[in-house]
Amino acid sequence: MTRRAGFTLLEVMIALVITGLVVTLAYAAVQGGLDTRERLTAQRERQEALVTVRAMIRDALRHGLPGVPGGPDVFVLVSRVQGDGTPADSVEFLTRGVTAPYGTSTAWRVSVSVDSVGLRFVATPGDADDARAFVATVPGVNGLDVRTVGRGVVASWTSDWSQRSVAPQAAAFTFVGPEGPVQPLIARLFPERAP
């Protein structure tokens, strides 16, 4: 009896099973790497957008209108809490910016809030005939806690601002993302003016 050179059916099947296992493990490793890269990219983009929006909020607050008692609304804070306990405050105030995107000719109405998309920053000029508006969104930010401090020596931080016609001395914005609260942005309103 002569023996033929080659593989038996059993050897071929074992080779296919081992090859299948190696390919499956390699695919899982590659897919895990791609998922990690996507998550890191999304987190980096969210952080960059948040830094930009924080700078725009700080600039808008620095040039906020102080208002006068009994005058029009210049700073409106609405405190809300979502069903899961995450703060979802919104704030709207008037500003005269000196850098882009604001102009110095008219007061701009700025609103900062959170919605299903994320943190939303909207600045619209006060001129009714001017359609320029600036909108920035930070995806993934699902909470916003705004605290204010009034004027005077005995003023303290509060999550409520009832004096809509007068701006507070300072405001603190705490943004809540998937990883939890981010370091608050604390800005003094109109610092170049005397308190």
Number of C-alpha atoms within 10 A of each C-alpha: 3 4 5 6 6 7 9 8 9 9 10 11 12 11 12 12 11 12 12 12 12 12 12 12 12 12 12 12 12 12 12 12 12 12 12 12 12 12 12 12 12 14 16 12 14 19 17 13 17 20 13 14 20 18 13 20 19 20 21 27 26 21 21 26 22 20 18 14 12 10 10 11 17 21 25 20 21 15 17 16 13 11 8 6 9 16 20 22 22 20 19 20 24 27 29 22 22 14 11 10 13 22 14 13 12 14 20 24 20 23 20 22 21 23 16 10 12 19 25 19 21 16 24 20 22 16 12 8 7 9 10 13 14 14 12 16 20 22 21 20 25 23 26 29 22 27 21 23 20 18 14 9 6 7 12 11 14 13 16 14 21 10 18 20 19 22 28 23 19 19 23 19 22 19 23 23 19 11 9 12 16 15 10 16 15 17 19 18 23 22 14 9 9 5 10
